[in-house]
Amino acid sequence: MRKNAPIAKLEDQTEEGSQTVTNPKFEVYTDKAGEFRFRLKARNGEIIAASEGYKAKVSCMNGIESVRKNAPEAETVDEKE
């Protein structure tokens, strides 16, 4: 995430006729409940992060910006321990 988030492009799948972009990328989409979500895909296409649902698209976009800003300095936690 540290390497991919800051350079990830944005693919907004909620916009009609949106462009498909190469990985790494943030994909913005709507779920079955109509909420906005994003996922971060690494260079190899693997999903490495997924968001909660947001009622407003602007909140979803703010979440992406937060990940971009904070991922490079984020603490690494091993959840296996």
N, C-alpha and C positions, 0 to 999 in steps of 0.2 A: 504494500500500500504506500509506503514511504516514497518509492520510486515512481509509481504509476499515477497517483492522485494529482500531483502538481502539473503533470504534462498531459493528462487525459483530456481528450476532446469531448464535446457535448453532442449527443444524438437525442434530439427531442422527438420521441415517437408519438407525442400528443398532438403535434402539428401535422396537418394534412400535407402530403408531399415532402415530408422531411427527408433530408439527405442521410444516407448510411455513411458512417465514418469508420475509419480503421481503429483498431485497439492500440493503446489503452483508451478507454472511453467511459464516460458516464452515460447511461441510458436512462432517460426520463420516460415514464409510462404511467398509465392509469390501471389500477387493479380492478377486480370484479366489483368492489364496493364503490368504485368511482373516485377513489383517492389517488393522489399523485405519489409516486415512489421513484426512487432511483436505484440503480445498481452500478457498481464499478467493475469493469472488466479489465483484466490484465492484458499484457501484450499477446499472450497465448490464447486469449478468449475466455479464460476461466473467470468466473464471478468471484471477486475477492471481498466485496462488501455489498450489503443490501440495506436499504433504509426502512424506516417505519413508514406508515401511510400519513400523508399530509392532506388536509382538506383544501388548502390553497396551493396553487402552483408556485407562487412566490416563496412560500415557506419551503417547498421542496428545493427550489433553486438556492435558497439561503443555506440549506443543508449541504448541498454540493460545494458551495463556496467555503463553508466551514471545514469540510473534509480536505479540500485543496489546501487551505491555509494551515491547518493543524496537523495533517498526516506526516509531513516531513520531520516534525519534532516530537511526535507522539511516542509514548512509552510502549514498548513491546511486552505483551503479557502472554505467557504460555499457559493455556487453559487445560493442558494435559496434567498439570501438577496438582 
